[in-house]
Amino acid sequence: MIQPQELRIGNYIEYNGEIIKLDGSLLCCYIQNELEFPLNPIPLTEENFLKFINWGFEEGFNIKRQSNEFWEETCYLMENIIDGSGNFEVCFSKSKSINDVEVSYWIDNERLKFMLSDDLHNFQNLFFITTGQELPLKTKL
């Protein structure tokens, strides 16, 4: 179950077994405890990242896959191709002992590193806070 303060209109969540985009009326009902079912997070796994992220250039980001055999992780570099103001690197660990998603945001050759809880809505929120843009997600999930 997601805490209401974690949510933003436009977040993708699971409700009653379906993946939906959160709108204002549903968020209001959730805050007022008027929903029949809870809102649940979508796990931010590599599989879901590949499934939901829009890989096209029309959203202003070019996405490249990079593997690191030594660290047992796969990373995806999301390059800002509009103005080059900031790039994201999202790394998924293959190690059995680590299940975190590591997100780095590069701006002016400085790296800001974040460890996220493994939820898509948290990544959406972080992306919006740092870039001022919505995460490029596929319109049909």
PyMOL commands that set and color helices and strands:
alter all, ss='L'
color gray80, all
select helices_A, chain A and resi 4-6+24-31+46-52+120-131
alter helices_A, ss='H'
color red, helices_A
select strands_A, chain A and resi 12-15+18-21+39-40+61-68+73-80+87-93+101-107+110-116
alter strands_A, ss='S'
color yellow, strands_A
deselect
rebuild
show_as cartoon
